[in-house]
Amino acid sequence: MRLAEIRRYPVKSLRGHRVHEARVEPWGLAGDRRWMVVDAGEGTAVTAREVNRMLLVGAVPTPTGIRLSGADQEPLEVAEPDPARQLRVQVWSSHLSAAAAGSEADAWLSQALGRPVRLVHLDDPTRRTTDPRFSREDDRVSFADGYPLLLASASSLAAVNAAHRERAGEDAPRLTMTRFRPNVVVEGAEAWVEDDWRVLRIGGAVLRAVKGCARCVMTTVDPETGERGKEPTATLARIRRFDGATWFGVNLVPDTPDVTIRVGDEVEVLDAVEPGAGPVRPTR
């Protein structure tokens, strides 16, 4: 097996990009989801689940911060904000503080998304803990949904596409990996075998596979157009339904931080369980 792709998402729910290499930090890939868009009033996370057009807005790291683009607006350079300007925010069940990016970034994103929002930066990534049911007390995560990294398998995506074509016809559009927003994509494994992995090595990085990833409506939004459909949920509901949810991908927690991984790195499973039980999930 080998590492086929590395993907990074500087701002939670905005468009991501592929890179050839990335440093694995305790809370995720360096530069991944350290920024987040929040509601201007409540400070709660705004995601592409509710604002589909977020997937059409680009964000790439710069030496001093990030660069926003898209939405028919002039690109905007945003510097990492002063950590003294803290704002109380919420992402799922996590309540924490983050640095406010400032009025210019807020106005740019508010216009792009058609609602009043603010941009924040997680200046101290040790503030947010992972779900203790599936991780350790000292595990940390950035603004990602729940865990530092998400792994997906190219063979599992091929299985989804095969099942999709079987139902919709051979001319059905191919579902892309972009819909699932993984950080690392592995090729060379059998479809769905990632359910059984518990510890793996990617290059020099050792990671725990702690939980499967239950998929939400966000995967049904075409990342190229922002339009919502029924796939891949309709197909996953037929072939990957467990305990009332659909599943694709595996959440990872690093045990060897500050190791750089690269496309082409060998992927080795260090510990696995007997197959057949499906993804790790709350009922198990």
N, C-alpha and C positions, 0 to 999 in steps of 0.2 A: 504494500500500500504506500501511497505517497500523498503529500500535500499538494493539491491541484490549484487551490485559490486561497487568497487571504483578502478579506473584505473589512473595511473600517467605516464607521458611521460617526463622524465627529459630533454631530448634533442629533440627539435622540429623535427618531421619526423623519428626519430629513434624508435626502438621497445620499447613499453611500458611494464608495469608490474602491477599486481593487488596488492592491499594492503588492510589490514583489517580496517584501520582507517587513516584519514588524516585531517590536520588542514586547514580550509578554510580561505585564506588570501584575501584581497581586489582584488588582481589581479589573483586569481586562487588557486588551491590546493598547499600547501607548497611542493616545489620540482618539480612542474610541469612546463615544458617548460621555464625554466630559462636559458637554454643553446640553442644555435642555430649554425648550420653549414652555412657558407656564402662562396660565391665565392671569391677566393683569390685575384682577380683583382678588381671587382666592389664592393664587400662587400654586395651583395644582397643575400637574403635567398636562400639556396639550399634545396629543399624539395623532398619527395618521389614521387611527381607528375611527376617529370622529371628524377629522379635517383631512380628507383624502389628498388634497392638493399639496400637503407637506412633502409628499414623495417626489414632487416635481421641483422642489427647491434644493439647490446644491449647497454643500458646505465642505470646504477642503482646508486642512491645516496650513498655516503660514508660520514663519519663524516667530511671530509675535502674537498669534491668535488664530483666527479663522477668516475665510473669505466666503461670503454669502453670494449666491448668484441665482438667476432664474426669475420666474414670475414677472417677466417683461419689465424688469427694473435694472438699473445700473448696479453692477456688483458693489458690494460693500465690504471693506476691510474692518474687522472687529478685533481690537486688541484684548488680550486677557485683562479682565478688570481688576481694580484694586480690591484685594481681599477684605479690606475694611468695610466695603459697601455690601454688607450681607443682607440677604432676603430670605425669609422663611418660606420653604417650598414643600410640596408633597408629591411623591411619585409612588403610586399604589399605597401600601400601608406604611411606607417610610416617610417620616417627617424629619427634615434636616434643614440646614442653612447652606446657601450658595451665594457666590458673588454676583451682583447685578451688573450686566454688561453695559447698561447705559441707554439713554433716551434715543440715540441715533439708531442703534440696533433694534430697539423696541419698535420704533416707528417703521423701519424697513420691513420687519417681519409682520407687523400688524397690517400693513398695506398688502403684503404678499398673501396673507392668509385670510384677510377679510374679517378680522376680529381683533379686539385689543389684547395683545400678548406682551410678554417680556422675555428676554433672553438671559439665562443665568449660566454661570460656570462653576463647576465643582472644583474649587481651588484646593480642597483637602479631601482626597478620595478615601481616606480612612473613616469618614463619618458614617458611611452607610453599610450595614451588615446584610448578609444574605439570609435566606430563609433557614432558620436553625433546624428545621425538620430534615433537610437534605444536605447540610453542610456543617462546618465546624464553627466554634464560637469566634475565632479570630479571622474568618473569611470575610472579605470585603468585596463590594461591587460598585461600579460607577453609576451612571443613570440608566444602564441597561435594565430590562424588565426585572430580572431576578438574580442572574449569575454572570460571572465575568466574561465567558465566551460561549458561543453557540457553534456547535459542529453539525455539518450536514454531509450526507454521502451522495456522490454523483450517481451511484447505482440505485439508491432509494428514489432519487428524482426520476431516473429512467423508468423505474417500476410504476411511479405515479403517472407518468406520461403514457406508458403502455396501457394502464387501466383506463385512463382518460380516453385514449383513441378507441379502445374496445367498446366504450359506451357511446362516444360522440362521433366515431368514424375516423378513418385514416387521415382525413384532411383537417382534423381538429388542430387548432394552433397549439404549438408546443409550450408547455408551462416552463418558465425559466426559474433558475435558482434565485434570481433577484427578488422574487416574491417572498422568499423565506428569510431573507436578511441574515444569513449566517456570517460568522467571523472566519471560520476555516471550513474548507470543502475538501473531503478526502475522496480519492478514487482508488479503485482496485479491491474494494471490499464487496462482499455479497450484499444485496439489498436487505436492509433492516437489521443486519447483524450488529449495528451500533447500539441497539437496545440492550445488548448483553455485556457491553464493555463497562468496566468499572475503573480501570486505570490504563492510560495510554501514554505513549511518548511520541511527540512530534519534534523531529530533529533532536535538540537537546532539552526540550521542555517536557516535564512530566505533569500530567493533568488528571484530576479525578473526574469521571463521568458521574454526575450526582443525580441527574433528573432528566427525564424526557421533556420535550417541549410541546405543550398543548397549544394548538394553533387557533388564532382568533380571526375575526373578519378582515383584519389588515392584509392577509394573504390574498384576499379576493380582489384587491385594488390593483389594477394594472400599473406597474411602476413607470411605464412609459407614457401613459395617457391620464392617469389619475381616475379612470373610470372603474366602477365596481361591477363585478359579475358574480357567478356562482362557483367558479373554480379557483383554487383546487379543493375547496371545502367539500363539494359534492362528491368528488372522487375519493378523497380521504375518508369521508363518512362511510364509504363502502368497503375500503380495504384497511383503514387504520383507525378504527373507532374502538376506544377502550374507556369504560366508565363514563360514557356520555360525552366524551371529548374526542377531537381528532388530533393526531400526533405526527410531528415530523421534526427530526433533529434531536440533539442531545446537549444539555447544558454542562459546561466544564468549569472546574475551579483549578487554577494553577498551584502546583506544589513546588515548582522551581522558578520563581519569578526572576525577571531581568535577564531572561534568555531570549535571544533573537531567533525567530523561526523564519524560514524562507520557502517560497514555492519550490517544489521538487524534493523537500525534505522527506526522509523515510518516516512512515507512521507504523508504530509497533504497539500491539495490545499487550500490556503487562499483566492484566488481571481481567477475567471475565467470568460470567456465570453461565449456567446451562441455558440454552435458548428455549423460547416458547412462552415466556411470561409477558412479553411485550415491554413497552417502555417503563422505566422507573416512574412511579406516580404515587399520589397520596394514599391510595388504597392498599399499597404493598408495604 
